[in-house]
Amino acid sequence: MIELSTRQKFLLQKKFSAENYHRAKHSIEQNAGKTIPFCGNSSPSQLDRIRFAIIKLSDGCPNQLDKAIQLAHSDWRDLLISAEFGANPHEHDGWFNKELDIIAWWRC
């Protein structure tokens, strides 16, 4: 099991309802880490790109989360392309910052 990074937790809290948050967190920690090809020795923050893609594609839906995790296992490159994180290795950081900006705008 690889725990979630702080940024991953933030996105999960933003995207998932309170009742689905813990299930989503557990599912990602258990199934989207060491079991993904070539990710076995990764730290939580090194998994940001893949896990952000999973969270983005899930759009807060537990069933979609499971499908995104399955896609990560079959070919995580397809996952990254589907989430539009495939062309630039830092695209996920831009998406995260955009999600922060949306929250900041909404609270103003």
Residue frames relative to the residue before (quaternion, step in Angstrom):
aa qw qx qy qz dx dy dz
M 1.0000 0.0000 0.0000 0.0000 0.00 0.00 0.00
I 0.1029 -0.7555 0.6445 0.0576 3.54 -1.03 0.85
E 0.4134 -0.7332 0.4885 0.2301 3.56 -0.62 1.16
L 0.5781 -0.5806 0.4496 0.3557 3.54 -1.30 0.33
S 0.4609 -0.6262 0.5439 0.3157 3.54 -1.19 0.58
T 0.6795 -0.4744 0.3613 0.4275 3.56 -1.28 0.24
R 0.6672 0.4982 -0.3057 0.4618 3.58 0.95 -0.84
Q 0.6251 0.5284 -0.3361 0.4659 3.60 1.04 -0.72
K 0.6394 0.5178 -0.3233 0.4675 3.60 0.96 -0.84
F 0.6335 0.5430 -0.3260 0.4444 3.55 0.96 -0.87
L 0.6808 0.4873 -0.2883 0.4646 3.58 0.87 -0.96
L 0.6359 0.5232 -0.3354 0.4576 3.59 0.97 -0.80
Q 0.6585 0.5043 -0.3131 0.4627 3.58 0.95 -0.85
K 0.6607 0.5050 -0.3027 0.4655 3.56 1.08 -0.72
K 0.7608 0.4245 -0.2051 0.4459 3.57 0.87 -0.96
F 0.7736 0.3397 -0.1737 0.5059 3.60 1.02 -0.74
S 0.5344 -0.6034 0.4850 0.3391 3.53 -1.15 0.65
A 0.6687 -0.5054 0.3583 0.4112 3.56 -1.23 0.41
E 0.6727 0.5073 -0.3023 0.4458 3.60 1.01 -0.76
N 0.7342 0.3982 -0.2307 0.4992 3.62 1.15 -0.53
Y 0.4629 0.7191 -0.4294 0.2901 3.59 1.23 -0.32
H 0.7131 0.4654 -0.2783 0.4444 3.61 0.70 -1.03
R 0.6251 0.5196 -0.3402 0.4728 3.59 1.04 -0.69
A 0.6632 0.5006 -0.3002 0.4685 3.57 0.94 -0.90
K 0.6389 0.5287 -0.3180 0.4595 3.58 0.95 -0.87
H 0.6754 0.4898 -0.2862 0.4712 3.56 0.86 -0.97
S 0.6551 0.5266 -0.3111 0.4435 3.57 0.92 -0.90
I 0.6799 0.4692 -0.2956 0.4797 3.59 0.90 -0.86
E 0.6592 0.5112 -0.3235 0.4467 3.60 0.86 -0.88
Q 0.7282 0.4404 -0.2404 0.4668 3.58 0.93 -0.89
N 0.8292 0.2915 -0.0905 0.4683 3.57 0.91 -0.91
A 0.7436 0.3344 -0.2140 0.5380 3.61 1.20 -0.13
G 0.5628 0.5531 -0.4102 0.4573 3.51 0.59 1.20
K 0.8507 0.1124 -0.0313 0.5126 3.53 -0.47 -1.23
T 0.6740 0.5163 -0.2969 0.4371 3.59 1.12 -0.57
I 0.5701 0.5594 -0.3932 0.4554 3.60 1.25 -0.17
P 0.5585 -0.6363 0.4086 0.3409 3.60 -0.81 0.93
F 0.8529 0.1198 -0.1524 0.4848 3.55 -0.99 1.04
C 0.6379 0.5368 -0.3316 0.4415 3.62 1.20 0.24
G 0.3683 0.8014 -0.4284 0.1965 3.58 1.28 -0.05
N 0.7707 0.3235 -0.1796 0.5188 3.58 1.05 -0.67
S 0.4102 0.7382 -0.4487 0.2922 3.58 1.24 0.31
S 0.4247 -0.6496 0.5639 0.2822 3.52 -1.26 0.54
P 0.6874 -0.4633 0.3292 0.4522 3.62 -1.19 0.22
S 0.7023 0.4577 -0.2910 0.4610 3.61 0.84 -0.88
Q 0.6075 0.5420 -0.3623 0.4537 3.62 1.11 -0.49
L 0.6699 0.4789 -0.2914 0.4867 3.58 1.22 -0.38
D 0.3506 0.7713 -0.4806 0.2263 3.60 1.25 -0.01
R 0.6751 0.5149 -0.3233 0.4178 3.60 0.76 -0.97
I 0.6968 0.4525 -0.2707 0.4862 3.58 0.87 -0.93
R 0.7042 0.4601 -0.2812 0.4618 3.57 0.82 -0.92
F 0.5965 0.5316 -0.3696 0.4743 3.61 1.06 -0.59
A 0.6354 0.5253 -0.3289 0.4605 3.58 0.99 -0.82
I 0.6335 0.5219 -0.3227 0.4714 3.59 0.99 -0.82
I 0.6815 0.4846 -0.2859 0.4679 3.57 0.88 -0.96
K 0.6457 0.5217 -0.3249 0.4531 3.59 0.94 -0.86
L 0.7055 0.4626 -0.2737 0.4619 3.59 0.81 -0.96
S 0.6228 0.5524 -0.3490 0.4303 3.59 1.08 -0.59
D 0.1079 -0.8391 0.5202 0.1168 3.57 1.12 -0.74
G 0.7262 -0.4709 0.2331 0.4434 3.55 1.01 0.87
C 0.5988 0.5590 -0.3540 0.4514 3.60 1.27 0.11
P 0.4592 -0.7099 0.4576 0.2755 3.63 -0.62 1.07
N 0.6525 0.5092 -0.3283 0.4552 3.62 0.96 -0.75
Q 0.6546 0.4933 -0.3040 0.4855 3.56 1.02 -0.78
L 0.5855 0.5657 -0.3590 0.4565 3.57 1.13 -0.65
D 0.6604 0.5049 -0.3022 0.4664 3.57 0.90 -0.91
K 0.6507 0.5091 -0.3138 0.4680 3.60 0.99 -0.82
A 0.6551 0.5064 -0.3140 0.4645 3.58 0.97 -0.82
I 0.6325 0.5127 -0.3291 0.4783 3.60 1.02 -0.74
Q 0.6352 0.5183 -0.3273 0.4699 3.59 0.98 -0.79
L 0.6390 0.5175 -0.3215 0.4695 3.58 1.01 -0.79
A 0.6245 0.5377 -0.3333 0.4581 3.58 1.02 -0.76
H 0.6729 0.4875 -0.2915 0.4739 3.57 1.05 -0.72
S 0.6823 0.4742 -0.3074 0.4638 3.58 0.97 -0.74
D 0.7506 -0.2386 0.1529 0.5969 3.61 1.01 -0.81
W 0.2876 -0.8037 0.4960 0.1592 3.56 -0.14 1.28
R 0.5536 0.5875 -0.4062 0.4283 3.61 1.18 -0.33
D 0.6313 0.5115 -0.3263 0.4831 3.60 1.05 -0.74
L 0.6008 0.5533 -0.3446 0.4628 3.57 1.10 -0.73
L 0.6808 0.4924 -0.2912 0.4574 3.57 0.86 -0.98
I 0.6397 0.5089 -0.3222 0.4776 3.60 0.99 -0.78
S 0.6557 0.5245 -0.3117 0.4447 3.60 0.92 -0.90
A 0.7192 0.4199 -0.2366 0.5004 3.57 1.08 -0.74
E 0.4414 -0.7101 0.4226 0.3499 3.57 1.37 -0.01
F 0.4932 0.6303 -0.4362 0.4113 3.56 1.11 0.81
G 0.4957 0.7217 -0.3874 0.2887 3.58 1.26 0.04
A 0.6848 0.5227 -0.2994 0.4101 3.60 0.97 -0.75
N 0.7930 0.1827 -0.0625 0.5778 3.56 1.03 -0.78
P 0.4189 -0.7438 0.4553 0.2530 3.61 -0.64 1.03
H 0.7089 0.4104 -0.2636 0.5094 3.61 1.27 -0.09
E 0.3457 0.7677 -0.4759 0.2542 3.58 1.29 0.16
H 0.6216 0.5529 -0.3435 0.4358 3.59 1.03 -0.73
D 0.6154 0.5343 -0.3517 0.4606 3.61 1.10 -0.61
G 0.6391 0.5204 -0.3195 0.4676 3.57 1.03 -0.78
W 0.6411 0.5136 -0.3198 0.4722 3.57 1.02 -0.82
F 0.6338 0.5233 -0.3286 0.4653 3.58 0.97 -0.84
N 0.6697 0.4950 -0.3023 0.4638 3.60 0.87 -0.92
K 0.6198 0.5291 -0.3382 0.4706 3.59 1.07 -0.70
E 0.6361 0.5145 -0.3267 0.4733 3.58 1.00 -0.79
L 0.6277 0.5190 -0.3309 0.4765 3.62 1.06 -0.71
D 0.6527 0.5223 -0.3127 0.4510 3.57 0.95 -0.88
I 0.6238 0.5380 -0.3373 0.4557 3.59 1.01 -0.76
I 0.6590 0.4931 -0.3056 0.4787 3.57 0.96 -0.84
A 0.6517 0.5113 -0.3207 0.4594 3.60 0.91 -0.89
W 0.6517 0.5073 -0.3150 0.4677 3.59 0.95 -0.85
W 0.6697 0.5217 -0.3009 0.4346 3.56 0.88 -0.94
R 0.6945 0.4808 -0.2805 0.4559 3.60 0.99 -0.77
C 0.5875 0.5993 -0.3723 0.3964 3.63 1.17 -0.40
